[in-house]
Amino acid sequence: MFLAAVIMSTTLAGYLAWAWQRDERSAFLPGTTTHGHYQIELACDACHSPFEGVTQEACESCHAEELELADDSHPRSKFTDPRNADRIERVDARACVTCHVEHRPALAGLMGVTQPSDYCFHCHSDIGDERPTHAGLPFDGCQAVGCHNFHDNRALHEDFLEKHVDEPWLRREPRLALLRTSRPVPDRDPLQVADHDAPSGIRVAEATIDDWQRSAHADARVNCSDCHLAGESADDEEDWNPAPDHEVCASCHERPVKGFLAGHHGMRLAQGMEPMRPGDARLPMRPEAGDRALDCGSCHTVHAYDREVAAVDACLGCHDDDHSRAYTASSHAQLFRSELLGEVPEGTGVSCATCHMPREKAPRGVFTVQHNQNDNLRPNEKMIRSVCQNCHGIGFAIDALADSELVGRNFDGLPSVHVESIDMVRRKIAAANVSRAP
Amino acid sequence: MKTTIPNLSYVFGRTLALSAVAATLTAFGCTKDSQAKAASPATDPQPGLPPERVADMLHSVMEADRTVYTRNVVNRLVKEQQVQIVNPDTKEQEAFKASEQWKTEHGKLPLPAQMFRMGAERVTDAKVGFTYALLSKWPINKQNNPKTDVETKGLEAVAANGGDKPFYGKEELGGKKYLTAVYADVAVASACIDCHNDHKDSPKHDFELDDVMGGVVIRIPL
């Protein structure tokens, strides 16, 4: 028995030493990683610090900014306040890893949450006293039915619902804010084919130059050397970079690249790993796309930088799940096709990018595209403000997002689920009006 | 050891500077010895400042900032000048307001109570040792009801004395001992009472100017 234990221990130690020496980090994975992190699961030190485990700082280095933007309903400071010391004995929310654990799929639900679904009870057990509409409601339904979210309640809180309580399912002018596309240089004409400055020794296909000349880059007088030679001397063939990467794009497009690197598509690059390939994904992907290395050019056709392609075709070239396959026949897709044909006003069509890469208001009122396609994905109520409310009433949007079958059909049809939160707000307003009546 | 009190006018208006004040004062000794000798914390020159004195100083900065923001920013722009702004979506003029939803609505100021709470959260995050909160027996957000015995006694005491003097108590929370000081939070402008009296979640609708609406609770670890 002792001998067997020694042999097994020695074999295991030998295997791990061999794996370490060959940098085979997958041998050290203690269990399946969550959907959010599996793309970078072999970048162990992204989360783990030697002899410290997973530090709070590691979580915050990626997630602090989004929690700040989400107006986090339960910030860490709420739990480090001594007056809540009794609460942290029940749920120690001072650390992300109290509720979100990695590598333990048997224990965790969506987003690695290990807490029982009724954990709100610990601090809000008397909610029925404060809000009669909530008296007797089960605590395991607080978040399950699309009413509340532990962190992000921007589209769920009472004031927001009250403001939108009587909206129709479709707004009178359902459309998106328009993007400012190319930026022609004032008083300077766009660059022409003859203006391209690739070094004479570099062979460039005519079609490539034509694509570039029709692009926003030529409008903005961005020439070959600006990307392929990083703006250095245009005669230096030795320095010619045949495939500029996302860092070159970031020198002008900082915000989009930052978003790209934060999402599943770019998070491996952000960790210094090999780029993601659709074959690495857990979601169903088209087999022929399996080996495509993802970079900016994967979706934005290089040189042409066609935003119409990036909005739908690029997505459907890889994604092959029910929701993606249902898009083409959906009413959203019909609107997008109509917009491209000029049959409906610009901003009316709904592409993949419309929902998954929403247009966000940046400083000074300019709209930019969020390139982290995971930013508003889970829980999906995050889409209400950034996407759905451009066209739909809030009550309808909440119901639609709570209907998983409708999501699978890419919203082709009407919701068969109804979330009562907006009814509760309506009843509260009515009760308040009665009590204020003379 | 002689403690030099930082120039408070320098830190006036900057909530985060509270952290520096507290860190300095704590470093110069809110020791048990100094507390024992602190018969008259406001005047007695002791080696090291008693925690009650530290709390008083912190509160003076908080109260000054809060009053300036409430009177000279919110009340002045919203109530006195009734500033109008153009809504970028509807292109129509609307009244400039302070709003609970200032973060997600265009052209809104944070409410004075939110301004105060955001500062408190930043100080907590800065981990300088002390914490503070705005509590009330009539809070709009029920999480701001008093929870501990000292909080309850403190709010009752400052309401009873009309805010003439603060309340000091000691308590143990999460295995640590604290000096907990409670200061009256007085309605200094019509913006305070109008908002609370009209709010659908307010349990009290008859506040008047100069009423004690609640209290600022400061905790200093002992």
Contacts between the chains, C-beta under 8 A, distances in Angstrom:
chain1	res1	chain2	res2	distance
A	71	B	103	5.4
A	71	B	104	7.3
A	75	B	121	6.2
A	76	B	125	7.0
A	77	B	120	7.7
A	77	B	121	4.1
A	77	B	122	7.9
A	77	B	124	3.9
A	77	B	125	5.3
A	78	B	121	7.9
A	80	B	124	5.5
A	80	B	125	7.8
A	80	B	127	7.8
A	80	B	131	7.9
A	81	B	124	5.9
A	81	B	131	5.3
A	81	B	133	6.8
A	82	B	131	6.1
A	82	B	173	4.3
A	82	B	174	6.1
A	82	B	176	6.7
A	82	B	178	6.1
A	82	B	219	5.5
A	83	B	131	7.8
A	83	B	133	6.7
A	83	B	147	5.6
A	83	B	148	6.4
A	83	B	151	7.2
A	83	B	173	6.7
A	83	B	217	7.7
A	83	B	219	7.5
A	85	B	173	4.4
A	85	B	174	2.9
A	85	B	175	7.9
A	85	B	176	7.8
A	86	B	173	7.8
A	86	B	174	7.6
A	88	B	174	7.2
A	89	B	174	7.8
A	130	B	142	5.0
A	154	B	104	5.9
A	159	B	100	6.3
A	159	B	101	5.5
A	160	B	101	7.2
A	160	B	104	7.6
A	365	B	88	6.8
A	385	B	104	7.5
A	428	B	200	7.5
A	432	B	200	5.3
